[in-house]
Amino acid sequence: MTDSEISFQSERVFVHRWPHDPPLWGEAAKQEMDESINKNSEMKNIRVFDKSIKIQNTVFTDLKKIGISVPFFKPECRIIFESQFGKLFAHVHITVKSENYLDVFNKMIEWRKINFPGNSQN
C-alpha cells in the first residue's frame, strides 16, 4: 500500500486542540477549522496517504494513537487520531456513516497495519 491513497467522504469530522498543554490555536486557525471542517454540514473529502491524512484542504501529519472502530449497534466507522497541522497539535474524530463504512474500516485497518505497525492493536 506504499504510495497509495485511500479516498472517501465523511458526514462528520471534529478537530480540536490536543493535548491541552501545547500552544493555543490562534483565532485564524480556530476559524479555519470551524468553517472548513467542524461546523461545515456538507460531506468532507478525506484523502489518506502513507503518513498523513488530508481533510478538505488541511493536511494532518505526525499521526499518533490511531484508533479505528465500528461501534456496537451503529452502522458507522470511526477514526480517531492525534496529529499536527502546521505547527499546531490536534485530535481528529472522523465518522463515516455512508453505505461503504465497512469498506472504509477495512482499508483503514490495512493502512494502519502497513504504515503504523507499532500502533496496530490487532
C-alpha positions in Angstrom: 0.0 0.0 0.0 3.0 2.3 -0.1 2.5 5.5 -2.1 -1.2 4.6 -2.5 -4.1 6.7 -1.4 -7.5 6.0 0.2 -10.2 8.4 -0.6 -13.7 8.7 1.0 -16.2 11.2 2.3 -17.3 11.7 5.8 -20.5 13.1 7.2 -18.9 14.3 10.4 -15.4 15.4 11.3 -14.4 17.2 14.5 -11.0 18.7 15.1 -9.9 20.2 18.4 -6.6 21.1 20.1 -5.0 18.2 21.9 -3.3 17.7 24.3 -4.1 20.8 26.3 -0.5 21.9 27.1 0.8 22.8 23.6 0.5 26.4 22.2 -3.1 27.7 21.9 -4.5 27.9 18.4 -4.8 31.4 17.1 -8.2 32.8 16.2 -7.5 32.3 12.5 -6.7 28.6 13.0 -9.9 28.1 15.0 -12.0 29.9 12.4 -10.5 27.9 9.6 -11.2 24.6 11.4 -14.8 25.6 12.2 -15.6 26.9 8.7 -14.0 24.1 6.6 -14.5 21.2 8.9 -16.2 21.4 12.4 -19.2 23.4 11.5 -19.4 22.5 7.8 -22.6 20.4 7.4 -21.5 19.2 3.9 -19.7 16.0 3.2 -15.9 16.3 3.9 -13.4 14.9 1.5 -10.8 12.7 3.2 -7.6 11.6 1.5 -5.3 9.1 3.4 -1.7 8.9 2.3 1.1 6.7 3.8 1.9 9.0 6.7 -0.7 11.8 6.5 -4.4 12.5 6.2 -5.9 15.4 4.3 -9.3 16.6 5.3 -10.8 19.2 3.0 -7.7 21.4 2.4 -5.9 20.7 5.7 -3.1 18.2 5.9 -2.6 16.4 9.2 0.9 14.9 9.8 2.8 13.3 12.7 -0.1 10.8 13.2 -0.2 9.0 16.6 -2.7 6.9 18.6 -4.7 5.9 15.6 -8.0 4.3 16.6 -10.3 2.7 14.0 -13.6 1.1 15.1 -17.1 0.1 14.2 -19.2 0.8 17.3 -21.8 -1.7 18.6 -25.3 -1.3 17.1 -24.3 1.6 14.8 -23.8 1.4 11.0 -20.7 3.6 11.0 -16.9 3.6 11.2 -15.0 5.9 13.5 -11.4 7.0 13.0 -9.6 9.0 15.8 -6.0 10.1 15.9 -3.6 12.7 17.3 -1.7 14.8 14.8 -0.3 18.1 13.8 -1.3 20.6 11.1 1.4 23.1 10.5 2.9 23.7 14.0 -0.4 23.1 15.8 -1.4 20.0 17.6 -4.9 18.4 17.1 -7.1 15.5 18.0 -9.2 14.4 15.0 -12.5 12.5 15.0 -13.9 11.2 11.7 -17.3 9.4 11.4 -18.3 7.6 8.2 -22.0 6.6 8.1 -22.3 6.0 4.3 -23.1 2.6 2.9 -19.4 1.9 2.3 -18.4 2.3 6.0 -17.2 -1.3 6.3 -15.0 -0.8 3.2 -13.5 2.3 4.7 -13.0 0.4 8.0 -11.2 -2.5 6.3 -9.0 -0.2 4.2 -8.1 1.9 7.2 -7.2 -1.1 9.3 -4.9 -2.4 6.5 -3.4 1.1 6.1 -2.6 1.3 9.8 -1.0 -2.2 9.8 1.3 -1.3 7.0 2.2 2.3 7.8 2.0 2.3 11.6 2.7 -1.3 12.7 3.5 -0.3 16.3 0.1 1.3 16.6 -1.9 -1.8 15.5 -3.9 -3.3 18.3 -4.6 -6.5 16.2 
